[in-house]
């Protein structure tokens, strides 16, 4: 196996973090919609932590993508 193919395999494995981020974001927003549908008066209390959770879940996916780009282009 040469270096180019090893880089491609490593970048593909680093992109597995994007799958986890997608699942996490889906779970966060499904819980958000469900909780707001059950109790609309609590939207202000629920929305801020949900958006914070979204940002943290998205950050893990972006970190995985950055690692994949570093593997590919260095």
GIPEVEN-V357008 format. One record per backbone hydrogen bond with DSSP energy under -1.0 kcal/mol. CO is the residue of the C=O (numbers start at 1). NH is the residue of the N-H. Records with the same first field share a line. If there is no record, write none. Layout:
BEGIN
CO=NH  NH
END
This chain:
BEGIN
2=6
3=7
4=8
5=9
6=10
7=11
8=12
9=13
10=14
11=15
13=16
14=17
15=18
16=20
17=21
18=22
19=23
20=24
21=25
22=26
23=27
24=28
25=29
26=30
27=31
28=32
29=33
30=34
31=35
32=36
33=37
34=38
35=39
39=42
40=43
42=46
43=47
46=50
47=51
48=52
49=53
50=54
51=55
52=56
53=57
54=58
55=59
56=60
57=61
58=62
59=63
60=64
61=65
62=66
63=67
64=68
65=69
66=70
67=71
68=72
69=73
END
